[in-house]
Amino acid sequence: SAPRTAADEHRVRAAVRRRVAAFLPDFMMPSAVVVLDRLPLGPHGKTDRAALPAPPTARPDGPTAPRRPRTDREKALCAMYAELLGLDEVGTDESFFDLGGHSLLATRLVSRIRADLGIDVPVGTLFDAPRVADLAPRLDGARTSRPPLRRMRPTE
C-alpha cells in the first residue's frame, strides 16, 4: 500500500470517530484510534492481540490547540481533568471521555470536585456535560456540599 502521511492518518481517525459517534454516546467513545495497514495474525489466522501496537498516550490529535480556561472554576476543573487523566494540560473544549476518561475516573472526579470545590455534583452530570466549558456553568447552580454530620450525645 502507499505510504501514509500524518495528515492521512488524522483524516482516517477523524472519519472513524465521526462514524462511531453516530452510534455511541460520548462516554462510550474509544479514547484512541490506531491506524494499521493490516491486523497482525497468529499462526491460526486469528488476530494476534499481543502484536498490536499500544495506543498513543497523547491526547487525540486535533486541528487547533486546546481552549484555555477563562474563569477560576474552569482553571480548577481543567487541572482536575489533567491530573486524573495524566495529561499536562486540558482545554475547556475537550471531552473528559475523548481524553481517556471512563466511569471509574468520573467517580473520582466527582469526589475531587466535592472535596476541592465543596460542590455536590451527581456523576451523571459529567456524562451529560463532559467538557469543562459545559460542566463549569452547571456547577454554578449546583448545591454546595452539606456540612459533615456531628455526633449528638443523648440527653440525660
Backbone torsions as a table, in degrees:
resi	resn	phi	psi	omega
1	SER	NA	161.7	-178.6
2	ALA	-71.1	146.0	178.8
3	PRO	-61.8	141.6	179.4
4	ARG	-93.5	146.6	173.3
5	THR	-100.8	167.2	177.5
6	ALA	-61.0	-35.9	179.1
7	ALA	-65.7	-40.1	177.2
8	ASP	-61.1	-46.7	-179.3
9	GLU	-63.4	-39.3	178.2
10	HIS	-61.9	-43.6	179.3
11	ARG	-63.0	-41.7	179.3
12	VAL	-64.4	-46.9	179.2
13	ARG	-60.3	-42.7	179.9
14	ALA	-64.1	-40.8	179.1
15	ALA	-65.3	-41.6	178.5
16	VAL	-63.5	-44.9	-179.2
17	ARG	-63.3	-41.0	178.1
18	ARG	-62.7	-43.5	-178.5
19	ARG	-65.2	-45.9	-179.6
20	VAL	-66.3	-36.3	-179.4
21	ALA	-63.1	-23.6	178.2
22	ALA	-68.9	-19.2	-175.3
23	PHE	-116.4	-20.7	-174.4
24	LEU	-119.3	146.2	172.5
25	PRO	-70.6	163.0	-176.6
26	ASP	-50.3	-44.9	-173.7
27	PHE	-71.8	-8.2	177.6
28	MET	-104.0	-1.0	-180.0
29	MET	-66.4	141.3	177.0
30	PRO	-63.9	144.1	-178.5
31	SER	-79.3	-17.6	179.4
32	ALA	-148.5	148.3	173.6
33	VAL	-124.3	124.5	-179.9
34	VAL	-110.4	125.9	-179.8
35	VAL	-91.5	126.0	179.5
36	LEU	-125.6	148.9	172.9
37	ASP	-67.8	-40.3	178.3
38	ARG	-157.5	156.7	177.0
39	LEU	-76.7	137.8	176.2
40	PRO	-70.7	133.3	-178.1
41	LEU	-112.3	145.9	175.3
42	GLY	-84.5	-177.1	-176.2
43	PRO	-64.1	-20.1	-178.8
44	HIS	-103.1	12.3	176.2
45	GLY	83.7	4.7	177.5
46	LYS	-91.2	157.3	178.5
47	THR	-61.4	128.6	177.4
48	ASP	-89.1	92.4	-175.7
49	ARG	-61.2	-32.8	-179.7
50	ALA	-66.3	-24.7	-178.6
51	ALA	-89.9	-4.4	178.0
52	LEU	-69.3	141.4	178.0
53	PRO	-70.0	150.6	176.7
54	ALA	-68.7	142.4	176.5
55	PRO	-65.7	154.9	179.7
56	PRO	-62.9	146.6	178.8
57	THR	-89.7	-13.0	178.8
58	ALA	-77.5	165.3	179.3
59	ARG	-64.5	156.5	175.4
60	PRO	-57.3	137.8	-175.6
61	ASP	-74.3	147.6	-179.4
62	GLY	-141.4	167.7	-175.5
63	PRO	-75.3	-20.9	-176.6
64	THR	-130.9	164.1	176.7
65	ALA	-71.0	152.4	179.3
66	PRO	-60.8	144.4	178.0
67	ARG	-73.4	130.6	-176.1
68	ARG	-77.9	148.4	178.5
69	PRO	-66.7	147.0	-178.2
70	ARG	-109.6	-27.1	-177.4
71	THR	-112.8	165.3	177.2
72	ASP	-61.2	-39.0	179.2
73	ARG	-63.9	-44.0	177.7
74	GLU	-62.2	-40.5	178.6
75	LYS	-61.4	-43.9	-179.7
76	ALA	-64.4	-44.2	-179.8
77	LEU	-66.1	-41.8	178.0
78	CYS	-60.6	-40.9	178.5
79	ALA	-64.2	-40.9	178.3
80	MET	-65.0	-44.6	177.9
81	TYR	-57.2	-51.2	-176.2
82	ALA	-59.5	-45.0	-178.4
83	GLU	-63.2	-47.5	-178.1
84	LEU	-67.4	-31.9	-177.7
85	LEU	-92.2	-4.1	179.3
86	GLY	70.3	34.5	179.8
87	LEU	-112.4	156.5	178.0
88	ASP	-72.3	-35.7	-173.7
89	GLU	-154.2	146.9	175.3
90	VAL	-132.7	133.5	177.6
91	GLY	-86.6	160.8	-177.0
92	THR	-70.9	-17.0	-178.1
93	ASP	-99.3	8.2	-178.7
94	GLU	-98.6	136.9	-178.1
95	SER	-78.4	133.3	176.3
96	PHE	-52.3	-41.0	-175.8
97	PHE	-79.0	-33.7	175.8
98	ASP	-64.9	-28.1	-178.1
99	LEU	-87.0	3.3	177.1
100	GLY	112.9	1.0	178.2
101	GLY	-68.3	155.1	177.7
102	HIS	-146.3	-179.6	-171.8
103	SER	-60.8	-37.3	179.7
104	LEU	-67.8	-41.6	176.3
105	LEU	-67.3	-31.6	177.9
106	ALA	-62.7	-40.8	178.5
107	THR	-67.4	-35.4	176.4
108	ARG	-66.2	-38.9	178.9
109	LEU	-64.2	-43.8	178.7
110	VAL	-60.9	-39.5	177.1
111	SER	-64.5	-40.4	178.3
112	ARG	-64.6	-41.1	178.8
113	ILE	-61.2	-42.5	179.6
114	ARG	-64.5	-45.0	-176.9
115	ALA	-70.7	-45.0	-173.6
116	ASP	-85.3	-36.2	-175.5
117	LEU	-106.8	-10.2	179.9
118	GLY	69.3	29.3	-177.4
119	ILE	-120.1	129.5	174.2
120	ASP	-83.8	122.3	177.6
121	VAL	-133.9	127.1	177.5
122	PRO	-66.3	145.9	-178.9
123	VAL	-60.6	-28.9	178.1
124	GLY	-60.8	-28.0	178.1
125	THR	-62.3	-37.5	178.9
126	LEU	-67.0	-34.9	177.4
127	PHE	-69.3	-33.3	178.3
128	ASP	-79.0	-30.1	-176.8
129	ALA	-134.2	75.3	-174.1
130	PRO	-77.7	-11.5	179.1
131	ARG	-95.8	143.1	178.4
132	VAL	-55.5	-39.9	-179.3
133	ALA	-59.9	-29.9	178.9
134	ASP	-90.4	-33.3	-176.0
135	LEU	-75.7	-41.7	-175.6
136	ALA	-54.8	-47.5	179.3
137	PRO	-64.8	-30.8	178.2
138	ARG	-67.5	-30.6	179.4
139	LEU	-72.2	-24.6	179.5
140	ASP	-60.2	-35.8	-179.2
141	GLY	-98.5	4.6	-176.6
142	ALA	-78.3	156.4	179.0
143	ARG	-73.4	137.3	175.7
144	THR	-74.5	157.1	-179.0
145	SER	-60.4	144.9	176.1
146	ARG	-75.8	149.8	177.8
147	PRO	-65.8	154.2	179.4
148	PRO	-62.2	148.5	178.1
149	LEU	-69.2	141.4	177.4
150	ARG	-108.1	141.1	178.1
151	ARG	-71.0	130.6	178.7
152	MET	-100.3	136.3	176.7
153	ARG	-90.5	137.9	178.7
154	PRO	-65.3	142.6	176.9
155	THR	-84.9	144.6	-175.9
156	GLU	-105.3	NA	NA
